[in-house]
Amino acid sequence: MLRPFLLALVLLAVAAPAASARTIDVPKRFATQLERAHAQTEVPILLPQKMTADFRRFFAEGRATASAWRFDLGAVRRCNQATACFIAEFKGVHDGRPSAKRTIRLDRGRTGYYRPLACGASCSPPSIEWRERHTLYSIQAKVGKRELIRLANSAIRNGPR
């Protein structure tokens, strides 16, 4: 029982937020993953230009299929969306359906579907979804609601990458 607890503490210490927020260029951070994804998917890739979050380091991962793509940011290498090191996920799925119920207005007349932080056995960061070009786009991130909306609006305004 003590060993899992110590492991959890170590992971939290590694992924602990930095004292001040850092801003990263999202497309630049995912440059390698974008290049690979373009060769694998037909789904337009929408990403925000910049992201601000309270982490010291950002490690990019990505994967794509013909009908979907997903890019993840973690606070450590090979995070694989583990709660302790997860920072953000950007995703596009052809013909996907929104799962959140709360609606919000996004740029260019888009309707966003917002889901706040949810905790049960573990916590799920807030997320926002919207549909365009027969695709469901979503962003899930350890940021506040305003930053999440700003990320979605940036992705919408900047268009396919």
C-alpha positions in Angstrom: 0.0 0.0 0.0 2.9 2.4 0.8 4.6 1.8 -2.5 1.7 3.0 -4.8 1.3 6.0 -2.6 5.0 6.9 -2.9 4.9 6.4 -6.6 1.9 8.7 -6.9 3.8 11.4 -4.9 6.8 11.1 -7.1 4.7 11.5 -10.3 2.9 14.5 -8.8 6.2 16.1 -7.9 7.5 15.7 -11.4 4.3 17.1 -13.0 3.8 19.8 -10.4 2.9 23.2 -11.9 5.6 25.7 -12.2 5.5 29.0 -10.2 4.5 31.0 -13.4 2.6 30.2 -16.5 4.5 29.5 -19.8 3.3 30.1 -23.3 4.2 27.7 -26.1 3.7 27.8 -29.9 1.4 24.8 -30.3 1.9 24.1 -34.0 5.7 24.4 -33.6 5.6 22.0 -30.6 3.7 19.5 -32.7 5.8 20.0 -36.0 6.9 16.4 -36.2 3.5 15.0 -35.3 1.8 17.3 -37.8 4.0 16.1 -40.6 3.3 12.5 -39.9 -0.5 13.1 -39.4 -0.8 14.8 -42.8 0.4 11.7 -44.5 -2.1 9.5 -42.5 -5.4 11.4 -42.1 -8.0 13.1 -44.3 -9.4 15.0 -41.3 -8.4 18.7 -41.3 -6.2 19.5 -38.3 -7.2 22.5 -36.2 -4.8 23.6 -33.5 -4.6 26.9 -31.5 -1.6 29.1 -32.2 -0.5 29.5 -28.5 -1.2 27.8 -25.2 -0.5 29.1 -21.7 -0.3 26.6 -18.8 1.4 26.3 -15.5 3.9 23.6 -16.4 7.7 23.9 -16.8 8.0 21.4 -19.7 5.8 20.3 -22.6 6.3 16.9 -24.4 4.4 16.3 -27.6 2.9 13.0 -28.8 0.6 12.4 -31.7 -1.2 9.8 -33.8 -3.5 9.7 -36.7 -5.7 7.4 -38.7 -7.6 8.1 -41.9 -10.6 9.4 -40.0 -9.1 10.9 -36.8 -6.1 12.5 -35.2 -5.0 13.2 -31.7 -2.1 15.3 -30.3 -1.2 15.2 -26.6 0.9 17.4 -24.3 2.4 15.8 -21.2 4.7 17.2 -18.5 7.0 14.2 -18.9 8.0 12.0 -21.9 5.6 9.2 -22.9 2.9 10.5 -20.5 0.2 8.6 -22.4 -2.5 10.7 -20.9 -1.8 9.6 -17.3 -3.6 12.0 -14.9 -0.4 13.0 -13.0 1.4 14.3 -16.1 -1.4 15.1 -18.6 -1.5 18.8 -19.8 -3.7 18.8 -22.9 -5.2 16.8 -25.7 -6.3 18.2 -29.1 -8.4 15.9 -31.2 -10.4 15.7 -34.5 -12.8 12.8 -35.3 -14.7 12.6 -38.6 -18.5 12.5 -38.0 -18.0 12.5 -34.2 -20.9 13.7 -31.9 -20.5 16.1 -28.9 -20.7 14.4 -25.5 -20.9 17.6 -23.4 -24.3 19.2 -22.7 -23.4 22.8 -21.8 -23.3 25.1 -24.8 -21.2 28.2 -25.3 -20.6 30.6 -28.2 -17.4 30.3 -30.1 -16.0 32.4 -32.9 -17.4 32.3 -36.5 -20.8 31.2 -35.2 -19.7 27.9 -33.8 -21.5 26.3 -30.9 -19.2 24.9 -28.3 -20.0 22.1 -25.9 -18.2 22.6 -22.5 -17.6 20.1 -19.8 -16.1 21.4 -16.5 -13.6 19.5 -14.4 -15.2 16.2 -13.3 -13.9 14.0 -10.5 -14.9 10.5 -9.5 -12.3 7.8 -8.9 -10.0 10.2 -10.8 -10.4 13.7 -12.2 -11.0 14.6 -15.9 -9.8 18.1 -16.9 -12.3 20.5 -18.5 -13.0 20.1 -22.2 -14.6 21.9 -25.1 -16.0 20.4 -28.3 -17.3 21.9 -31.5 -18.3 20.6 -35.0 -17.3 21.9 -38.4 -16.5 20.3 -41.8 -18.2 17.0 -40.7 -15.7 16.7 -37.9 -15.9 16.9 -34.1 -13.0 18.8 -32.7 -12.2 18.7 -29.0 -9.6 20.2 -26.6 -9.2 18.9 -23.1 -6.7 20.7 -20.9 -5.6 21.5 -17.4 -6.5 25.2 -17.8 -9.3 27.4 -16.8 -12.6 27.8 -18.8 -11.5 31.2 -20.3 -8.2 29.7 -21.6 -10.0 26.7 -23.0 -12.4 28.9 -24.9 -9.5 31.0 -26.1 -7.8 27.8 -27.4 -10.9 26.7 -29.3 -11.4 30.2 -30.8 -7.7 30.3 -31.9 -8.0 26.9 -33.5 -11.2 28.0 -35.4 -9.7 31.3 -36.5 -6.4 29.8 -37.7 -8.1 27.0 -39.7 -6.4 23.8 -40.9 -2.7 23.4 -40.3 
